Amino acid sequence: MRHFDYHITAGRKSQPGGYRFVTARYGQCQIIAITGNKLWFQTDTEVAAISPGQAVLLRQGSAFTLWTEKEGYHGVCFIAIGTLPDEMHGPAQIVTADAELRATVRAMEKELSDPCAESETVLAGLGRAMAWQAIRLARPDSTRRTGRDWAMAARATLDAGVYANCGTRDALGALPKSYRQLVRDFHRTFGQSPKQYQLEARLREACRLLRQTRLPVTTIAMELGYCSSQHFATQFRRHVGCAPSVWGARQAHAGRKT
């Protein structure tokens, strides 16, 4: 899985009447879902009012103007600052919420209206979901998606399935594209096959479990969908260079030394 270093904030968002903000190069990424009144939005190519049921995706590096008229607006937002994924860089644009994004926005509003000790963590998760749902909605429809788009969708599917006991063909079966075409797109984009990536993803997760938990090797093998602990140990030794138990012991020893 990919990892990035950035700080996030998720919560309420509002501005009063007469508000105006202009930037030629936005320094963060922000998604604002409007739930009341209107927020006006302008780029070099578009002027539009953002209303309830819509969201604006303000990517890092984008140029835009936001303003309100006599009445302000309110909504919910997600803000990310730091080293951001590629999908959070680029132009600003408006998206129309689908059922999933509307449900996430409602869940954020509910959490904000009835907060508890865990609300910050819950809102962080909901905010991330809202952001990625908006990014997904901003992409071209499936008939216009590029090979790289399909490869990234396939990689995300494989990352989400490291604990699912199924092969790559079954794992990617939900994507509306033939397996042969997905394999071709995946290899062109990442330089390896989906099968090889799935193997490496499972082994990365195995290493994490060996390093951070006390689970026995047989349990790790079962959890990651291997047919036997022997099969898991053989693959682990082939790709990592030693048996899982030996690797785990070395990590524990290194941790004690530091």
C-alpha positions in Angstrom: 0.0 0.0 0.0 1.1 3.6 -0.6 1.9 5.8 2.4 2.0 9.7 2.5 2.9 12.1 5.2 0.1 14.7 5.6 -2.1 16.2 8.3 -5.9 16.1 8.0 -8.8 18.0 9.4 -12.4 17.1 9.0 -15.5 18.9 10.4 -17.8 21.8 9.8 -17.2 24.5 7.2 -19.0 27.9 6.9 -18.4 31.4 5.7 -20.6 34.5 6.2 -22.1 36.7 3.5 -19.5 38.9 1.7 -16.8 36.2 2.0 -14.2 36.1 -0.8 -11.0 34.0 -1.3 -8.6 34.1 -4.3 -5.6 31.9 -4.9 -3.3 31.3 -7.9 -1.7 28.2 -6.4 -3.6 26.6 -3.5 -1.3 25.2 -0.9 -3.4 22.3 0.4 -6.3 20.1 -0.7 -9.8 20.7 0.5 -13.2 19.2 -0.2 -16.2 21.2 0.8 -19.7 19.6 0.6 -22.4 22.3 0.7 -25.4 21.6 3.0 -26.9 25.0 3.2 -27.2 28.1 0.9 -24.6 28.6 -1.9 -20.9 29.1 -2.4 -19.8 30.7 -5.7 -16.8 29.2 -7.5 -14.7 30.5 -10.4 -11.8 29.3 -12.5 -10.4 30.5 -15.8 -13.0 28.4 -17.6 -16.0 28.2 -15.2 -18.3 30.3 -13.0 -20.9 28.4 -11.0 -22.8 28.4 -7.7 -22.3 25.3 -5.6 -25.5 24.2 -3.9 -26.6 21.5 -1.4 -26.0 18.1 -3.1 -22.7 19.3 -4.6 -19.1 19.5 -3.4 -16.1 21.4 -4.6 -12.7 19.7 -4.9 -10.0 22.2 -4.3 -6.8 20.4 -5.2 -3.3 21.4 -4.2 -1.8 23.7 -6.8 -5.1 24.8 -8.3 -6.2 28.4 -9.1 -9.7 29.6 -8.2 -11.9 32.2 -6.5 -14.6 31.5 -3.9 -17.2 34.0 -2.7 -20.6 34.3 -1.2 -23.3 36.9 -1.8 -25.4 38.4 0.9 -25.9 35.1 2.7 -23.1 32.8 3.7 -23.0 29.0 3.3 -22.4 26.0 5.5 -21.3 22.5 5.0 -18.7 19.9 5.9 -15.1 19.7 4.8 -11.9 17.6 4.6 -8.5 19.4 4.5 -5.2 17.7 3.8 -1.8 19.5 4.2 1.6 18.0 3.5 3.0 15.4 1.1 -0.2 14.5 -0.7 -1.2 11.7 -3.2 -1.2 12.6 -6.9 -5.0 12.6 -6.9 -5.0 15.5 -4.5 -2.9 17.7 -6.9 -4.4 19.4 -10.0 -7.3 21.6 -11.0 -10.2 22.6 -8.8 -13.7 21.4 -9.9 -17.3 20.9 -8.8 -18.8 17.4 -8.4 -22.4 16.4 -8.0 -22.8 14.0 -5.1 -24.0 10.5 -5.7 -25.8 8.3 -3.1 -22.5 7.3 -1.4 -21.2 10.8 -1.0 -24.5 12.1 0.2 -24.6 9.3 2.8 -21.1 10.2 4.0 -22.0 13.9 4.3 -25.1 13.0 6.3 -22.9 10.8 8.6 -20.5 13.6 9.2 -23.4 16.0 10.0 -24.8 13.4 12.4 -21.5 13.0 14.2 -21.0 16.8 14.4 -24.5 17.2 15.9 -24.1 14.6 18.5 -20.4 14.5 19.4 -18.6 12.1 21.7 -15.1 11.2 22.8 -14.5 9.2 19.6 -15.8 11.9 17.3 -12.5 13.2 16.1 -11.4 9.8 15.0 -14.8 9.0 13.4 -14.8 12.3 11.5 -11.3 11.8 10.3 -12.4 8.5 8.7 -15.6 10.0 7.3 -13.6 13.0 6.0 -11.2 10.7 4.2 -14.0 8.8 2.7 -15.7 12.0 1.5 -12.5 13.2 -0.1 -11.9 10.0 -2.0 -15.5 9.7 -3.1 -15.3 13.2 -4.5 -12.0 12.5 -6.3 -13.6 9.4 -7.8 -16.7 11.3 -8.9 -14.3 13.9 -10.6 -12.8 11.3 -12.8 -14.0 10.6 -16.3 -16.7 8.0 -16.7 -15.8 4.4 -17.2 -16.0 4.6 -21.0 -13.3 7.3 -21.0 -11.0 6.0 -18.3 -7.4 5.5 -19.3 -5.3 2.3 -18.8 -3.6 3.9 -15.9 -7.0 4.6 -14.2 -7.9 0.9 -14.6 -4.5 -0.2 -13.3 -4.9 2.0 -10.2 -8.4 0.7 -9.6 -7.0 -2.9 -9.9 -4.2 -2.1 -7.4 -6.7 -0.6 -4.9 -8.8 -3.7 -5.2 -5.8 -6.0 -4.6 -4.7 -3.8 -1.6 -8.2 -4.1 -0.1 -8.2 -7.9 -0.5 -5.0 -9.0 1.2 -7.1 -10.8 3.8 -9.4 -12.3 1.2 -8.7 -15.9 0.1 -9.0 -15.5 -3.6 -6.8 -15.2 -6.7 -6.3 -12.1 -8.8 -8.9 -13.1 -11.4 -11.6 -13.5 -8.8 -10.4 -10.4 -6.9 -10.6 -8.2 -10.0 -13.8 -9.8 -11.3 -15.9 -6.9 -10.0 -14.2 -4.4 -12.3 -16.1 -3.8 -15.6 -13.2 -4.7 -17.8 -11.8 -8.0 -19.0 -9.1 -9.7 -16.9 -6.7 -9.8 -19.9 -7.1 -6.1 -20.5 -6.6 -5.3 -16.8 -3.4 -7.4 -16.7 -2.1 -5.5 -19.7 -2.9 -2.1 -18.2 -1.4 -3.2 -14.8 1.9 -4.3 -16.4 2.2 -1.2 -18.5 1.6 1.1 -15.4 3.5 -0.8 -12.7 5.9 -3.0 -14.5 4.6 -6.3 -13.0 1.5 -8.5 -13.1 -1.4 -8.3 -10.7 -0.5 -11.8 -9.5 3.0 -10.6 -8.6 1.7 -7.5 -6.9 -0.8 -9.5 -4.9 1.9 -11.8 -3.7 4.1 -8.9 -2.6 1.2 -7.1 -0.9 0.5 -10.2 1.2 4.1 -10.6 2.1 4.3 -6.9 3.1 1.4 -7.5 5.4 2.9 -10.7 6.7 6.1 -8.7 7.6 4.0 -6.1 9.4 2.2 -8.8 11.4 5.5 -10.5 12.3 7.0 -7.2 13.3 4.0 -5.7 15.2 2.1 -8.6 16.7 2.8 -11.9 18.4 0.7 -14.0 16.1 2.1 -17.4 15.2 3.2 -18.1 11.7 0.4 -20.6 11.2 -2.2 -17.9 12.1 -0.7 -15.3 9.8 -0.7 -17.8 6.9 -4.3 -18.6 7.5 -5.3 -14.9 7.8 -3.6 -14.0 4.6 -5.3 -16.8 2.6 -2.5 -19.3 2.2 -3.5 -22.9 1.8 -1.0 -24.0 4.4 1.7 -22.6 6.6 4.3 -24.6 4.6 3.2 -22.8 1.4 3.4 -19.5 3.1 6.9 -20.2 4.6 8.1 -21.3 1.1 7.0 -18.1 -0.6 8.3 -16.0 2.3 11.7 -17.6 2.2 11.9 -17.3 -1.6 11.1 -13.6 -1.6 12.5 -12.3 1.7 15.4 -14.6 2.1 14.7 -16.5 5.3 11.9 -18.3 7.1 9.1 -16.1 8.7 10.0 -17.2 12.2 13.7 -16.3 11.6 12.7 -12.9 10.1 10.4 -12.2 13.0 13.0 -13.1 15.6 15.5 -10.8 13.9 13.1 -7.9 13.9 12.3 -8.4 17.6 16.1 -8.5 18.4 16.7 -5.3 16.4 13.8 -3.7 18.3 15.3 -4.5 21.7 18.7 -3.1 20.6 17.2 0.2 19.7 
